[in-house]
Amino acid sequence: MVVEYWKKNGRHDLPWRKTHDPYKILVSEIMLQQTQVDRVVPYFERFVKQFPTVRSLAKAPLSEVLKEWQGLGYNRRAKLLRACAREIVEKHSSRVPKDAAALVALPGIGPYTASAIRVFAFNEPDILIETNIRSAYLHHFFPHTINISDRELQSYAEKAAQGQDPRTWHSALMDYGAHLKKTNPNPSRRSKHHVKQSKFEGSLRQLRGAILKRMVNGESMSDLRSHSSRRFKQALAALEAEGMIEKKGKVWRLM
């Protein structure tokens, strides 16, 4: 049922579904962390056009990478993606590894992202549980239960994946879960792992993003300093702690 739904109604237009290139799959998975699919599409297309290979990304200055990332949010992902590319070039002869342990050892790649790369780039029989897939399992197997953990879903996911083409199956599940969230009360709210995203407008995250954007573009930050001195210093300190910026004398600059 899920695969049949996907064949007729799936998001076959998504650019990362038109490729098996492990590097492009890696870029898409990092971008899709905490960001909606439709918002990612134009950024992904511009990014892989500017940095078409893992080597081109590894050689690029951080300022150029951040410039292409501007507007996508969570800028630390861009820094980690570049660091990841550098390690792939240095330790894996410029080839994204297939092995789960090798993937998790790379900067910015956790267990889920490693599994997603294995599934979508290499068609390996791994198991994925993310927000839309979680919704599909909760809707069908736990329709009236709350506070369900991913560990409880794991056995259902393993049985459901048996005999399936990994790439097709998980693409179908993602699209089917997204469909369920539009046509039913969001099933993922009943997950133990459901977290409501904090408000962006007026947040310290918004100020950090604005500071970084001005630095990347070489623009003045004088208007940003109109924020309370404490909040401005907090934002600078957070960016410094993430390794995004550094202070030379009295001047802040990109690392």
FENDADA-V196120 format. One record per residue. N is the residue number from 1. D_LAST is the distance of its C-alpha to the last C-alpha in Angstrom with 1 decimal. Layout:
n:N d_last:D_LAST
n:N d_last:D_LAST
//
This chain:
n:1 d_last:50.3
n:2 d_last:46.5
n:3 d_last:46.2
n:4 d_last:49.0
n:5 d_last:47.3
n:6 d_last:44.1
n:7 d_last:46.0
n:8 d_last:47.5
n:9 d_last:44.8
n:10 d_last:41.5
n:11 d_last:38.2
n:12 d_last:38.8
n:13 d_last:36.8
n:14 d_last:33.4
n:15 d_last:31.6
n:16 d_last:30.3
n:17 d_last:34.0
n:18 d_last:34.9
n:19 d_last:33.0
n:20 d_last:33.0
n:21 d_last:29.9
n:22 d_last:27.9
n:23 d_last:24.5
n:24 d_last:25.5
n:25 d_last:26.9
n:26 d_last:23.6
n:27 d_last:21.7
n:28 d_last:24.5
n:29 d_last:24.6
n:30 d_last:21.0
n:31 d_last:21.5
n:32 d_last:24.8
n:33 d_last:23.4
n:34 d_last:24.4
n:35 d_last:25.0
n:36 d_last:28.5
n:37 d_last:29.6
n:38 d_last:30.7
n:39 d_last:27.4
n:40 d_last:25.5
n:41 d_last:27.9
n:42 d_last:26.7
n:43 d_last:22.9
n:44 d_last:23.9
n:45 d_last:26.0
n:46 d_last:23.4
n:47 d_last:20.7
n:48 d_last:23.0
n:49 d_last:24.3
n:50 d_last:21.0
n:51 d_last:20.0
n:52 d_last:23.5
n:53 d_last:22.9
n:54 d_last:20.7
n:55 d_last:20.1
n:56 d_last:19.0
n:57 d_last:16.4
n:58 d_last:15.3
n:59 d_last:14.9
n:60 d_last:13.2
n:61 d_last:9.8
n:62 d_last:7.7
n:63 d_last:8.7
n:64 d_last:12.2
n:65 d_last:12.4
n:66 d_last:11.4
n:67 d_last:13.9
n:68 d_last:16.6
n:69 d_last:16.0
n:70 d_last:16.5
n:71 d_last:19.6
n:72 d_last:19.8
n:73 d_last:18.3
n:74 d_last:16.7
n:75 d_last:13.3
n:76 d_last:12.2
n:77 d_last:14.8
n:78 d_last:13.1
n:79 d_last:10.1
n:80 d_last:13.0
n:81 d_last:15.1
n:82 d_last:12.9
n:83 d_last:12.7
n:84 d_last:16.4
n:85 d_last:17.2
n:86 d_last:15.8
n:87 d_last:18.0
n:88 d_last:20.9
n:89 d_last:20.8
n:90 d_last:20.6
n:91 d_last:23.0
n:92 d_last:25.2
n:93 d_last:25.8
n:94 d_last:24.0
n:95 d_last:26.4
n:96 d_last:25.6
n:97 d_last:27.7
n:98 d_last:30.8
n:99 d_last:31.1
n:100 d_last:30.2
n:101 d_last:29.0
n:102 d_last:26.8
n:103 d_last:25.2
n:104 d_last:24.6
n:105 d_last:22.9
n:106 d_last:20.1
n:107 d_last:16.9
n:108 d_last:17.7
n:109 d_last:21.4
n:110 d_last:24.1
n:111 d_last:27.8
n:112 d_last:28.6
n:113 d_last:26.0
n:114 d_last:27.2
n:115 d_last:30.8
n:116 d_last:30.1
n:117 d_last:28.7
n:118 d_last:31.8
n:119 d_last:34.1
n:120 d_last:32.9
n:121 d_last:31.8
n:122 d_last:34.3
n:123 d_last:37.0
n:124 d_last:37.1
n:125 d_last:39.3
n:126 d_last:36.7
n:127 d_last:37.0
n:128 d_last:34.7
n:129 d_last:34.9
n:130 d_last:32.8
n:131 d_last:33.9
n:132 d_last:36.3
n:133 d_last:37.7
n:134 d_last:38.1
n:135 d_last:40.1
n:136 d_last:42.4
n:137 d_last:43.3
n:138 d_last:43.7
n:139 d_last:45.9
n:140 d_last:48.3
n:141 d_last:48.4
n:142 d_last:47.7
n:143 d_last:49.0
n:144 d_last:50.0
n:145 d_last:47.9
n:146 d_last:44.8
n:147 d_last:42.0
n:148 d_last:42.0
n:149 d_last:39.3
n:150 d_last:37.8
n:151 d_last:39.5
n:152 d_last:42.8
n:153 d_last:41.9
n:154 d_last:40.9
n:155 d_last:44.6
n:156 d_last:45.4
n:157 d_last:42.4
n:158 d_last:43.4
n:159 d_last:47.0
n:160 d_last:46.2
n:161 d_last:44.0
n:162 d_last:46.7
n:163 d_last:48.0
n:164 d_last:45.4
n:165 d_last:43.2
n:166 d_last:39.8
n:167 d_last:37.8
n:168 d_last:40.7
n:169 d_last:41.5
n:170 d_last:38.0
n:171 d_last:37.5
n:172 d_last:40.9
n:173 d_last:40.3
n:174 d_last:37.1
n:175 d_last:39.0
n:176 d_last:42.1
n:177 d_last:40.2
n:178 d_last:38.6
n:179 d_last:42.2
n:180 d_last:43.5
n:181 d_last:41.0
n:182 d_last:42.3
n:183 d_last:45.9
n:184 d_last:46.0
n:185 d_last:44.6
n:186 d_last:41.2
n:187 d_last:42.1
n:188 d_last:38.6
n:189 d_last:39.1
n:190 d_last:41.5
n:191 d_last:38.9
n:192 d_last:37.9
n:193 d_last:34.3
n:194 d_last:34.4
n:195 d_last:31.8
n:196 d_last:32.0
n:197 d_last:28.7
n:198 d_last:27.9
n:199 d_last:28.1
n:200 d_last:25.1
n:201 d_last:26.5
n:202 d_last:25.6
n:203 d_last:23.5
n:204 d_last:20.3
n:205 d_last:18.8
n:206 d_last:19.9
n:207 d_last:18.4
n:208 d_last:14.9
n:209 d_last:15.3
n:210 d_last:16.5
n:211 d_last:13.7
n:212 d_last:11.1
n:213 d_last:13.7
n:214 d_last:14.2
n:215 d_last:10.6
n:216 d_last:10.8
n:217 d_last:14.3
n:218 d_last:13.9
n:219 d_last:16.5
n:220 d_last:17.8
n:221 d_last:17.4
n:222 d_last:20.7
n:223 d_last:22.6
n:224 d_last:20.3
n:225 d_last:20.8
n:226 d_last:24.4
n:227 d_last:23.7
n:228 d_last:24.7
n:229 d_last:22.6
n:230 d_last:22.5
n:231 d_last:21.2
n:232 d_last:18.5
n:233 d_last:17.4
n:234 d_last:17.7
n:235 d_last:15.5
n:236 d_last:12.7
n:237 d_last:13.4
n:238 d_last:13.5
n:239 d_last:10.1
n:240 d_last:8.7
n:241 d_last:11.3
n:242 d_last:10.2
n:243 d_last:6.8
n:244 d_last:5.6
n:245 d_last:4.7
n:246 d_last:5.6
n:247 d_last:8.9
n:248 d_last:10.2
n:249 d_last:13.9
n:250 d_last:14.8
n:251 d_last:12.0
n:252 d_last:9.2
n:253 d_last:6.4
n:254 d_last:3.8
n:255 d_last:0.0
//
